Amino acid sequence: MPKTVTSLWDPAEHLNTEEDMAAYLEAALEEGDSALVAAALGDIARAKGMSQVAREAGLGRESLYKALSPGGNPEFATILKVVSALGLQLHAARK
């Protein structure tokens, strides 16, 4: 039996439009898991270009990678800067 070859799935490769990115972030927010939201922002930033997002957010590229990596625990101010640099908005809605 031949071996099955697999590769890692990278969400950033599938975030092609602004609508895809907004829907992806919305889905992460709905889960209520801060680590998942940070990871989603990292995926979106990689899809748009991490260097460009870091520049627009006023952050260093390396510090942005670190903040949005698993276990990065970014400050809320960093999250807001990244969301703005990505051209997205956070919204609150009543359950």
N, C-alpha and C positions, 0 to 999 in steps of 0.2 A: 504494500500500500504506500503510495507516495506521501511524503510529508506535506502538511498544509503550511503554506507560507502566509503569515499575517504581518500587518504593520500597524503601528499606533494610529489611532484616529485623532486628528487634530481639528477641533472645532473652528479654529481661526481660518482654515482652508475653505470653510463652507459659509462664512459670513461675508457675502459678496455685496449686499446692499445695505443702505441705512436702515431699511425696514427689518432686515434679518437681524441686524445688530440690536435694534430697539426691542424686538421680540425676544431675543436671547436674554438680554438684560432683564426684561420684564418677567420672564419665566424664572430667572434666578432670584429676583426679588420676591416673587410669590412663594418661594420655598422657605423664606425667612432665615436662611443660613448665611451669616456674614462671610464665612470662608468661601461659600459658593458664589456670592456676589463679587467678591474680590477676584476669584478665579475667572468669572465671566468677563469682568472688566479687563483682566489680563489678556484673555482670548481676543476680545474686541480690539484692544490696543495693538496686539500683534497683527491682527488682520488689517488695521489701518496703517501700521508702521510705528513701532515702538519709539523710534527716535523722534519722529514727527510729533507724536502724542506727548512725549516727555517735554519737548521744546515748548509746545503750546500750553502745557500745564505748568511750565516753569519749574520742572523737576529734572534731575539728572537721570539719564537713561538707566544706569545701573541701579539707582535707588528706586526707580519705578519698577524694574524687574523684581527687585527684592520685595517691595511693598505688595505686589500683586502675585507673588509666588505662594505656593502652599505654605501655610504657617507664617506668612508675611505680616499679618495683623496691621494693615495700614490705618493711619489716623483718619478720622472722618473728613478733615480738611483735605487730605490727599484724595479721598474718594470724590469729593465735590470738584476738585480741580480736574481730575481725570474725566469725570462725567462731562464736564463743560468742554474740555479739550476734544472729547469724542463727538461733540455736537448733540449730546443727549440731555435729557432732563429726568430728574427723579420726581415722582408724583406720589401724593398720599391720597388714599381713598378709604372710605369707611367700609368695614367688612359687612 
